[in-house]
Amino acid sequence: MILASIQGLFSKKQSKIDIEELVIQAKNGDNEVLHEILLAYTPFMKKTASFVCKRYISEQDDEYSVAMYAFYEAIEHFELNKNASFLTFAHLLIRRKLIDYIRKESKRKEFSLGQMTAEHEEYQDSFAILESSHSFEQFTAKQQEEERKHQIKVYESLLKPFGLSFQELVKVSPSHEDSRQTAIQIAQIIVETDEFYEILQTKKRLPMKDLESLVHVSRKTLERHRKYIVALVILLKSDLHYIKDYLKGRMP
């Protein structure tokens, strides 16, 4: 069975390309590989769902079904050259699908009780932030330059407490596209996970152990791109739309 050949994919000693190659096979129509991936990564789906829902999720829970379908969608939409790490990509998608499900369920229960309230949507993921980037067409070239300089100064002030600078960000930017994509995806996870962001803000460090466990990125990779990831988190959490603009099209 194929399952026997992919046992141990959770091991950090295993090359990450293994799961990516299998995902591409499943995406291209190999139903046997698809079935075995879904079976092998059942613990990953339950763990991610439990983390998002903040309670134990079993295979009998509706939330598990949402997580499994999101994992399947991750296989369908995964692009090897764009989404460098499949498990990071899958984690993001499961999280977003579950948040949408929880919102809808909350609204449905309110409606069933006759509580027709106009709920304000406070949650905005990094996709929405990037999609709503300001248009600078109304600015003159001079105004654009002034705005750029102003936002760089603001960004510098936000980076300073973390011992970083805008110039350093340029230097530590990963040279390979797949590494940049992985870093961006990890930054998104931190931005969208209150517990992770709180650790970064209060302790000025990344939640290495949690990240390593959730998305199966090696500690070495996290350490190598730590400064870049931190800088991205700070940027995504800011309203510096002009600087964010360069990230358009890089998000999963």
N, C-alpha and C positions, 0 to 999 in steps of 0.2 A: 504493500500500500504506500501511497504517497505520504500519508501521515507519518509513517515510520521514518521517512527521509527528512521530514521537517521538524521532528521532535528535537527540542533543544534550541529552537530558534530564539527563545527568550534568553539564552546564555549570552553574556556580553563578549565571550570569546569568539562567538560565531560572527562571520562577516556579514555586515548589514545588507550586502547585495543579494543574499539568499532570499529574503522575503520580498525584496523589490522584483526580483526575477520571477518569482512565483506569482506575484500580483499581476505582472504583465501577462503571464500565461493565462491566468484566470480571466483577465480583462479581454483577452483575445479569443475567448470562447471555450477554454478548457474547463468544462463543468466539474470534472473530477478534482482538479486542482482547487477550484473555487470552493467546493464542498469541504475539502480537507483543510483549507486555510481557515474557513469559518469555524470548523471544529477545533482546530489547534489553538485559535485565538479567542475562544470562548472566555477563558480567565481574564484576558486583556479587556474584553468588552465589559465584563461584570465589574472589574476593578475600576475602570474609567467611569462607568455609570454610578458606582458606589461613591466614588470621589466627588462627582458632580452633585449627586443627590444627598450626600452627607449621611447616608445610611446604607446598610447592607442590601444589595440587590441580587436576587436569585433569578434563575431562568424562568420562574413563574410570574415575575413582575412585568407589568407593561413597559416599564422603563428599560428593561433588558431588551425587549422587542425593538424599541426605538433605537437603542444602542447597536443592536445587531444589524438593523436596516441601514443605519448611518455608516457602519463599518463596510457593508456591502456597497453603498454609494461611494465610499472612499476608494474601493477597488475599481469601480466603474469609471471614476473621474481622475484617478491617479495618473500623473504624467511624470515619467522618470526624469526628464530634463528640467521640469519645473518644480516638482515637489520632491526635494532631495531625500527626505526621510518619510517612508510610508506610514510608520507608526505615529510620528508626530502629526502628519496630515490627518490620519484617522482619529487621533485624540481630539484635535480641534473640531472635526466634523461631528463626532459623537457629542461633544460638549455643547455645540451650538444647537443640534437637533433636540437634545434633552432640555435645554433651556427654553426653546420654543414650545416643546410639549408641556412643560411645567406651566408656562404662561397660559397656554390654551386651556389646560385643565383647570387652572385657577379661575379663569374667566367663565368657563362652562359651569363650574360649581356656583359661582356668584349669580349667574343668570338663572340657574335652576331654583335658587332660593328667592328669586324675584328682586335681587339687588342690582338694579340697572344703574351701575355707577360708571362714570367715565374715568377709567383708570389711565393715569399718565405713565407712558412707557419711559422708565428711567434708564433702562439698560441699553447701551449702544456698544456693539462690538467694534473691533478695529476696522472691519470692513466698512461699516457705516461712517466711521470717522474719516476714512480715506476717501470714500465716495463723495462726501460732502465738502471736499477741499475747495477753498475759495477760488473763484476765477479771477485772474489778474488782468483780464483783457481791458478792464476799465482804467488800469494804471498806465501812465506814461513810462517810458524806459527809465527815466530818472526816478520816478516813484517806486518802480519795481526794485531798483538797486538800493534805495533807501530802506525799503521794507525788508529786503534780504539781509542787509547789514544789521538792522534792528533785531530780526529774529535770530540771527547768529549770536548776537550779544545775549539775548534772553536764554538761548539754548546753552551757551557757555555758563551762564549763572546757574542753570539747572544741573549741569554736569559737574560743576565744581565740588559739591558736597561728596561726590563719589570718586573724587580724585581723577576726574577725566576732563578732557578738553576737546573742542571741535577739531582741532588739528590732529590730536591723537586718534580720534575716531576715523579719520581718513587713513591714517597709518595702519590701524589694526583691522581695517575692513578686509574680510576674507578675499583672497585672490581668485578662488574658484566659485562659479555660480552656484553649484550645489551646496557648498558650504554657506554661502550667503542666504540661500533659501532656508536651510536648516536653522540658521541663526534667527532669521525673521520669524519663522514659525514658532520657535521656542519663545521668542519675545512676545508673540501674540498670546501664547498660553499663560505667561506670567501676567500680562495686562488683563486678561480675562478671568484670572483666578485671584480672588481677593486675598486669600491666605498667602500666596506666593508674593504678590505685590507688597503686602504688609511686611513680609520678611525683608524684602529688598529695601523698603523705605526706612525701616527701623534699625536693621542690622547692617545695612549697606553691603549685602552679599546675596548671591543667588541661592535658592533652595536646591542645592546640588543633588542631595539624596533623593528628594521627591521627583525632580525632573528626570534624573537618571533612571528611576524606577518606572515612571509613568510612560515615557516615550522611548526608553531604551537607547538613549544617547550616552555614549561612554563619558566617564568623568574627564578623561583626557580631552575629548572634543569640547566639553563644556568649559574646561579651564582655558583651552586655547582661544576660544571665542568669547570669553567672559566679558571683557570690556565692550566688545561690539554689541553683545546682547543687552547689557545694562544700558548702553547709550540708546539702543532702539526702544527699549521699554520706556525710558524717559521721554523720548520723542513721541511715541504713540500715545502717551498719557497727556501730552501737551496740546495746546491749540496752535502750534506753529505750522500752519497749513502750507506755507510756502516751502518749508524744508521737507515736510512730509510728502510733497508732491512727487518726489523722485521715487517713492516707493510704489506708486501706482502700477498695477499690473504684476507686482511681485507677490501679492498675497494669494494664498490658496483659495 
